[in-house]
């Protein structure tokens, strides 16, 4: 939304931020897994090495305008990028996430062409 250059600016900023700040947590094995798609971030961390609030506190110290809205795992599953990831014994199950307002209604392609 907004300026066409805003997504490029955000990408440059986030890549720089990751290089300077996230790498140290990955190298220290405090964060086990980190992946980002545009501005959605999935972090898997070791609770014995880092407290979730410390991640948010660290991010705010780096830049006051970064807002982290964490969603924590519930019942061994979490929603990320409209997919539900469920931890099973020795595997990860992935299911398409449907919002409660989903109607499963589709538009007939051939009616639009006429």
Residue frames relative to the residue before (quaternion, step in Angstrom):
aa qw qx qy qz dx dy dz
X 1.0000 0.0000 0.0000 0.0000 0.00 0.00 0.00
X 0.7296 0.3968 -0.2944 0.4728 3.54 -1.08 0.60
X 0.8323 -0.1767 0.1586 0.5009 3.52 -1.09 -0.79
X 0.5483 -0.6254 0.4417 0.3364 3.61 -1.04 0.74
X 0.6735 0.4991 -0.3007 0.4549 3.60 1.12 -0.53
X 0.4907 0.6973 -0.4262 0.3020 3.62 1.21 -0.29
X 0.6488 0.5065 -0.3422 0.4532 3.64 0.96 -0.70
X 0.6362 0.5131 -0.3236 0.4768 3.58 1.04 -0.74
X 0.6461 0.5172 -0.3129 0.4659 3.58 0.94 -0.86
X 0.6544 0.5069 -0.3069 0.4696 3.58 0.96 -0.89
X 0.6455 0.5239 -0.3205 0.4539 3.60 0.96 -0.84
X 0.6535 0.4998 -0.3128 0.4746 3.60 0.92 -0.88
X 0.6562 0.5127 -0.3105 0.4585 3.58 0.91 -0.91
X 0.7033 0.4740 -0.2797 0.4499 3.60 0.80 -1.00
X 0.6315 0.5151 -0.3484 0.4631 3.62 0.99 -0.71
X 0.6424 0.5062 -0.3145 0.4819 3.57 0.99 -0.81
X 0.6425 0.5251 -0.3135 0.4617 3.59 0.95 -0.87
X 0.6626 0.5065 -0.3048 0.4600 3.59 0.92 -0.91
X 0.6567 0.5183 -0.3147 0.4484 3.59 0.92 -0.88
X 0.7426 0.4228 -0.2266 0.4673 3.58 0.94 -0.87
X 0.8223 0.2997 -0.1153 0.4699 3.59 1.00 -0.73
X 0.7193 0.4469 -0.2701 0.4582 3.60 0.86 -0.84
X 0.5881 0.6059 -0.3701 0.3875 3.61 1.01 -0.75
X 0.6447 0.5335 -0.3323 0.4351 3.60 0.96 -0.80
X 0.6514 0.4935 -0.3162 0.4818 3.61 1.05 -0.70
X 0.6404 0.5151 -0.3201 0.4713 3.59 1.05 -0.76
X 0.6717 0.4963 -0.2976 0.4626 3.58 0.93 -0.87
X 0.6877 0.4550 -0.2716 0.4963 3.59 1.09 -0.71
X 0.4032 -0.7405 0.4353 0.3156 3.58 1.36 -0.08
X 0.3599 0.7052 -0.5195 0.3212 3.61 1.15 0.56
X 0.7158 0.2351 -0.1578 0.6384 3.54 1.13 -0.78
X 0.3099 -0.7814 0.5207 0.1492 3.55 -0.67 1.15
X 0.8011 0.0230 0.0454 0.5964 3.57 1.00 -0.87
X 0.0160 0.7793 -0.6247 0.0470 3.56 -0.98 0.92
X 0.1310 0.7678 -0.6190 0.1012 3.55 -0.84 0.99
X 0.0982 -0.7920 0.6020 0.0271 3.54 -1.08 0.80
X 0.0574 -0.7359 0.6729 0.0476 3.52 -1.14 0.79
X 0.8012 -0.1242 -0.0187 0.5851 3.56 -0.37 1.35
X 0.7753 -0.2834 0.1984 0.5284 3.65 -0.23 -1.18
X 0.5309 0.5781 -0.4283 0.4478 3.59 1.23 0.35
X 0.0715 -0.8215 0.5653 -0.0223 3.55 -0.69 1.13
X 0.1360 -0.7539 0.6383 0.0758 3.54 -1.05 0.87
X 0.0240 -0.7915 0.6098 -0.0324 3.56 -0.74 1.13
X 0.0883 -0.7439 0.6603 0.0542 3.54 -0.94 0.96
X 0.0081 0.8257 -0.5599 0.0681 3.54 -0.63 1.14
X 0.4995 -0.6327 0.5168 0.2885 3.49 -1.37 0.42
X 0.3709 -0.7692 0.4796 0.2017 3.60 -0.43 1.24
X 0.6187 0.5393 -0.3581 0.4451 3.59 1.17 -0.37
X 0.7373 0.4090 -0.2236 0.4890 3.60 1.21 -0.44
X 0.8065 0.1013 -0.0339 0.5815 3.59 1.14 -0.49
X 0.3320 -0.7175 0.5800 0.1966 3.54 -1.10 0.79
X 0.5720 -0.6297 0.3902 0.3523 3.64 -0.82 0.91
X 0.6484 0.5221 -0.3270 0.4474 3.61 0.95 -0.78
X 0.5977 0.5726 -0.3614 0.4292 3.60 1.14 -0.57
X 0.6014 0.5450 -0.3603 0.4599 3.59 1.10 -0.66
X 0.6787 0.4871 -0.2831 0.4711 3.57 0.87 -0.96
X 0.6404 0.5215 -0.3188 0.4650 3.60 0.97 -0.84
X 0.6519 0.5154 -0.3108 0.4614 3.58 0.95 -0.88
X 0.6501 0.5174 -0.3170 0.4573 3.59 0.94 -0.89
X 0.6671 0.4996 -0.3068 0.4596 3.61 0.93 -0.83
X 0.6225 0.5346 -0.3415 0.4584 3.60 1.10 -0.62
X 0.6544 0.5199 -0.3118 0.4520 3.58 1.05 -0.78
X 0.7878 -0.1159 0.1095 0.5949 3.58 0.90 -0.94
X 0.4475 -0.7428 0.4429 0.2278 3.55 -0.59 1.19
X 0.7017 0.4925 -0.2731 0.4364 3.64 1.09 -0.63
X 0.5323 0.5937 -0.4334 0.4200 3.60 1.21 -0.03
X 0.1225 -0.7903 0.5994 0.0335 3.55 -0.76 1.10
X 0.1235 -0.7805 0.6116 0.0398 3.54 -0.73 1.12
X 0.0770 -0.7822 0.6181 0.0134 3.56 -0.73 1.11
X 0.1336 -0.8513 0.5014 0.0782 3.58 0.22 1.21
X 0.1302 -0.7179 0.6783 0.0864 3.49 -1.27 0.69
X 0.2099 -0.8115 0.5369 0.0954 3.55 -0.62 1.11
X 0.6290 -0.5388 0.4183 0.3729 3.51 -1.25 0.53
X 0.0294 -0.7685 0.6391 0.0058 3.57 -1.05 0.87
X 0.8437 0.0122 -0.0504 0.5343 3.57 -0.88 0.97
X 0.6612 -0.5478 0.2795 0.4297 3.56 1.01 0.97
X 0.7012 0.4004 -0.2944 0.5113 3.62 1.11 0.56
X 0.0645 -0.7767 0.6263 0.0175 3.53 -1.30 0.53
X 0.3671 -0.7047 0.5639 0.2251 3.57 -1.17 0.68
X 0.1354 0.7665 -0.6175 0.1130 3.57 -0.86 1.00
X 0.8395 -0.0379 -0.0425 0.5404 3.57 -0.70 1.16
X 0.6586 -0.5527 0.2770 0.4291 3.57 0.95 1.00
X 0.5952 0.4720 -0.3996 0.5131 3.55 1.13 0.75
X 0.2984 -0.7226 0.5911 0.1984 3.56 -1.02 0.78
X 0.1524 -0.7667 0.6194 0.0722 3.53 -0.81 1.07
X 0.0620 -0.7952 0.6031 0.0007 3.57 -0.75 1.10
X 0.3375 -0.7265 0.5636 0.2016 3.52 -0.93 0.99
X 0.0540 -0.7566 0.6516 -0.0045 3.52 -0.81 1.11
X 0.6560 -0.4841 0.3748 0.4414 3.56 -1.21 0.22
X 0.8664 -0.0436 -0.0448 0.4955 3.57 -0.64 1.24
X 0.7723 0.2369 -0.2077 0.5516 3.63 1.12 0.43
X 0.3381 -0.7027 0.5899 0.2095 3.53 -1.35 0.29
X 0.1959 -0.7732 0.5955 0.0955 3.57 -0.77 1.06
X 0.1098 -0.7966 0.5934 0.0352 3.57 -0.89 0.95
X 0.0242 -0.7900 0.6103 -0.0538 3.55 -0.82 1.12
X 0.5162 -0.6232 0.4791 0.3400 3.60 -1.07 0.67
X 0.3437 -0.7382 0.5507 0.1835 3.55 -0.88 1.02
X 0.1138 -0.7723 0.6231 0.0496 3.57 -0.90 0.96
X 0.4043 -0.7055 0.5260 0.2491 3.55 -0.76 1.03
X 0.6241 -0.5651 0.3770 0.3859 3.60 -1.10 0.58
X 0.6851 0.4818 -0.2861 0.4654 3.62 1.15 -0.50
X 0.4104 0.7222 -0.4681 0.3015 3.62 1.26 0.02
X 0.2110 -0.8086 0.5413 0.0930 3.59 -0.91 0.96
X 0.3355 -0.7559 0.4867 0.2813 3.61 1.27 -0.28
X 0.4180 0.6804 -0.4817 0.3608 3.59 1.16 0.61
X 0.0779 -0.7888 0.6085 0.0378 3.56 -0.94 0.88
X 0.4104 -0.6834 0.5438 0.2623 3.55 -1.23 0.49
X 0.4476 -0.6896 0.5049 0.2631 3.54 -0.88 0.99
X 0.4588 -0.7150 0.4676 0.2444 3.58 -0.63 1.19
X 0.6922 0.5012 -0.2884 0.4319 3.61 0.89 -0.90
X 0.6031 0.5415 -0.3669 0.4565 3.63 1.12 -0.42
X 0.6377 0.5290 -0.3288 0.4532 3.60 1.09 -0.62
X 0.6560 0.5500 -0.3120 0.4121 3.62 0.97 -0.82
X 0.5827 0.6328 -0.3818 0.3379 3.64 0.92 -0.74
